Amino acid sequence: MKETQYAATAVGTQSLATEPYASSPVDCLTKRERQVAELVATGMSTKQVAATLNISFHTARHHTERVFAKLGLRTRVEVAVLVVRCQAMG
């Protein structure tokens, strides 16, 4: 529970208004990166993401790393919190 609370706090402290996004933080992601982020948010491992999207493990890992880098996040929990918040926004 602490990790979830930390992630929510970490993501909550980012000022989304000052970030260079149009309407949502995930707008900077490619379509494939968004798909990966959504699957990561459901709790899938990189191997499971690769199987679901029918891509190699290395490609899935690369997309996952790009999601973390573009969004300035470090954990899968932070990705999950952000995806849920973005889905709630619309």
C-alpha atoms as a printed R data frame, in Angstrom:
   type eleno elety resid chain resno       x       y       z
1  ATOM     1    CA   MET     A     1   0.000   0.000   0.000
2  ATOM     2    CA   LYS     A     2   2.873   2.393   0.727
3  ATOM     3    CA   GLU     A     3   4.199   2.052  -2.833
4  ATOM     4    CA   THR     A     4   0.782   2.952  -4.256
5  ATOM     5    CA   GLN     A     5   0.498   5.941  -1.945
6  ATOM     6    CA   TYR     A     6   4.016   7.049  -2.874
7  ATOM     7    CA   ALA     A     7   3.267   6.757  -6.584
8  ATOM     8    CA   ALA     A     8   0.055   8.715  -6.235
9  ATOM     9    CA   THR     A     9   1.916  11.395  -4.335
10 ATOM    10    CA   ALA     A    10   4.785  11.454  -6.815
11 ATOM    11    CA   VAL     A    11   2.475  11.754  -9.794
12 ATOM    12    CA   GLY     A    12   0.221  14.176  -7.945
13 ATOM    13    CA   THR     A    13   3.096  16.572  -7.335
14 ATOM    14    CA   GLN     A    14   3.859  16.935 -11.031
15 ATOM    15    CA   SER     A    15   2.402  20.117 -12.397
16 ATOM    16    CA   LEU     A    16   0.574  18.892 -15.452
17 ATOM    17    CA   ALA     A    17  -0.349  22.468 -16.360
18 ATOM    18    CA   THR     A    18   3.312  23.342 -16.871
19 ATOM    19    CA   GLU     A    19   4.133  20.212 -18.870
20 ATOM    20    CA   PRO     A    20   4.195  20.496 -22.672
21 ATOM    21    CA   TYR     A    21   1.098  18.348 -23.244
22 ATOM    22    CA   ALA     A    22  -1.999  19.328 -25.190
23 ATOM    23    CA   SER     A    23  -4.742  17.970 -22.944
24 ATOM    24    CA   SER     A    24  -3.332  14.878 -21.314
25 ATOM    25    CA   PRO     A    25   0.128  13.807 -20.169
26 ATOM    26    CA   VAL     A    26  -0.070  10.751 -22.410
27 ATOM    27    CA   ASP     A    27  -0.530  12.875 -25.540
28 ATOM    28    CA   CYS     A    28   3.253  12.870 -25.979
29 ATOM    29    CA   LEU     A    29   3.218   9.082 -26.384
30 ATOM    30    CA   THR     A    30   2.914   7.252 -29.678
31 ATOM    31    CA   LYS     A    31  -0.102   5.026 -30.237
32 ATOM    32    CA   ARG     A    32   1.967   1.932 -29.455
33 ATOM    33    CA   GLU     A    33   3.454   3.522 -26.317
34 ATOM    34    CA   ARG     A    34  -0.076   4.320 -25.115
35 ATOM    35    CA   GLN     A    35  -1.073   0.693 -25.684
36 ATOM    36    CA   VAL     A    36   1.963  -0.441 -23.706
37 ATOM    37    CA   ALA     A    37   1.224   2.048 -20.909
38 ATOM    38    CA   GLU     A    38  -2.358   0.810 -20.645
39 ATOM    39    CA   LEU     A    39  -1.223  -2.813 -20.461
40 ATOM    40    CA   VAL     A    40   1.463  -1.970 -17.896
41 ATOM    41    CA   ALA     A    41  -1.239  -0.199 -15.890
42 ATOM    42    CA   THR     A    42  -3.242  -3.428 -15.739
43 ATOM    43    CA   GLY     A    43  -0.289  -5.119 -14.064
44 ATOM    44    CA   MET     A    44   1.134  -6.974 -17.050
45 ATOM    45    CA   SER     A    45   4.809  -7.836 -17.139
46 ATOM    46    CA   THR     A    46   6.934  -6.877 -20.132
47 ATOM    47    CA   LYS     A    47   6.740 -10.480 -21.325
48 ATOM    48    CA   GLN     A    48   2.930 -10.408 -21.121
49 ATOM    49    CA   VAL     A    49   2.803  -7.059 -22.948
50 ATOM    50    CA   ALA     A    50   4.952  -8.536 -25.719
51 ATOM    51    CA   ALA     A    51   2.687 -11.566 -26.078
52 ATOM    52    CA   THR     A    52  -0.485  -9.466 -26.043
53 ATOM    53    CA   LEU     A    53   0.774  -7.066 -28.712
54 ATOM    54    CA   ASN     A    54   2.528  -9.818 -30.683
55 ATOM    55    CA   ILE     A    55   5.893  -8.041 -30.503
56 ATOM    56    CA   SER     A    56   9.277  -9.196 -29.229
57 ATOM    57    CA   PHE     A    57  10.212  -8.926 -25.587
58 ATOM    58    CA   HIS     A    58  12.977  -6.453 -26.485
59 ATOM    59    CA   THR     A    59  10.553  -4.229 -28.405
60 ATOM    60    CA   ALA     A    60   8.098  -4.277 -25.505
61 ATOM    61    CA   ARG     A    61  10.896  -3.408 -23.092
62 ATOM    62    CA   HIS     A    62  11.988  -0.529 -25.339
63 ATOM    63    CA   HIS     A    63   8.441   0.854 -25.509
64 ATOM    64    CA   THR     A    64   8.123   0.542 -21.725
65 ATOM    65    CA   GLU     A    65  11.390   2.402 -21.194
66 ATOM    66    CA   ARG     A    66  10.245   5.162 -23.595
67 ATOM    67    CA   VAL     A    67   6.977   5.526 -21.665
68 ATOM    68    CA   PHE     A    68   8.909   5.963 -18.408
69 ATOM    69    CA   ALA     A    69  11.305   8.465 -19.987
70 ATOM    70    CA   LYS     A    70   8.695  10.560 -21.775
71 ATOM    71    CA   LEU     A    71   6.435  10.778 -18.732
72 ATOM    72    CA   GLY     A    72   9.261  11.248 -16.239
73 ATOM    73    CA   LEU     A    73   8.179   8.221 -14.221
74 ATOM    74    CA   ARG     A    74  10.243   5.508 -12.577
75 ATOM    75    CA   THR     A    75   7.848   2.727 -11.597
76 ATOM    76    CA   ARG     A    76   5.017   0.751 -13.111
77 ATOM    77    CA   VAL     A    77   2.789   1.886 -10.259
78 ATOM    78    CA   GLU     A    78   3.340   5.511 -11.296
79 ATOM    79    CA   VAL     A    79   2.391   4.595 -14.866
80 ATOM    80    CA   ALA     A    80  -0.775   2.909 -13.596
81 ATOM    81    CA   VAL     A    81  -1.770   5.929 -11.511
82 ATOM    82    CA   LEU     A    82  -1.212   8.286 -14.427
83 ATOM    83    CA   VAL     A    83  -3.142   6.101 -16.887
84 ATOM    84    CA   VAL     A    84  -6.092   5.828 -14.500
85 ATOM    85    CA   ARG     A    85  -6.094   9.598 -13.957
86 ATOM    86    CA   CYS     A    86  -5.978  10.260 -17.700
87 ATOM    87    CA   GLN     A    87  -8.803   7.832 -18.354
88 ATOM    88    CA   ALA     A    88 -10.871   9.575 -15.670
89 ATOM    89    CA   MET     A    89 -10.224  12.935 -17.350
90 ATOM    90    CA   GLY     A    90 -11.889  11.834 -20.485
